[in-house]
Amino acid sequence: MQDTKDFVQKLEKILDYFQLSASAFADKIGVQRSSLSHLLSGRNKPSLEFVIKITEAFPEVDLYWFLFNKGTFPKSNSTENHFVSEEISPKKNDEISKPEVIKPEKAIFQDQEDVEKIVIFYKNGTFKTYLPK
């Protein structure tokens, strides 16, 4: 996270962008006006709860930009998703196949103590987890 000076500059940039006074901004995010005043003066450091209130009230504020200088302000579509998720949809029951059986001599591990768990994924989107005894 950045130092207090950088945080205050970003907070002022947000206030300017939305054309809000400090009082109106404090009311909008649901904090006491004095709390915001202490943050803007550099007297207090922000809490994570305070930062989250800002990003919830103003979706244009990118959390990663605000905390780590990554991304842009206002948030652009290209920085909106920081995590890529792959959607896996289950297939029809007639496409279910049994998992490949690996014979002990072909096993990747030699010692069971090194194995944390074994997960078998089926083509229909289900899975089974086996834990060593």
C-alpha positions, 0 to 999 in steps of 0.5 A: 500500500502507498504512503499517506501522501499518495492516499490523500492525493488519490482521495482528492482526485476522487473528490474532484472527479465526482465534484463532491465536497469532503462533507458530501463524500463522507455522507455518500460513503457513510463515514463521519465527516471528521474521519474524512477530515483527519484522513485528508489532513494526514492525521489518520491512516485509512482502514481497509473498511474505509477503502472498501466503502469507497469502492462500493459507493463508487464502482469507478474506483478500482481497488487495485488502483487505489491501494497499489497503483495498478489499473486506472481511475476511473476504472476501465473495462480492461482493468475491471476483472483482475482474475480470469475464471474459466466456466466449466459446464457439466456434460450430458450423462451419456458422455460420462466416462470412468477415470483413467486408472494409474497402476502403482508402478506408473505413479508420479509419487514414491512416498504416500507421505508426500501426497496431500490429496488426490482429486479425480475430475469427471467429464460431467463436471463432478469430482471426487477427493481422496485423502491419504489415511 
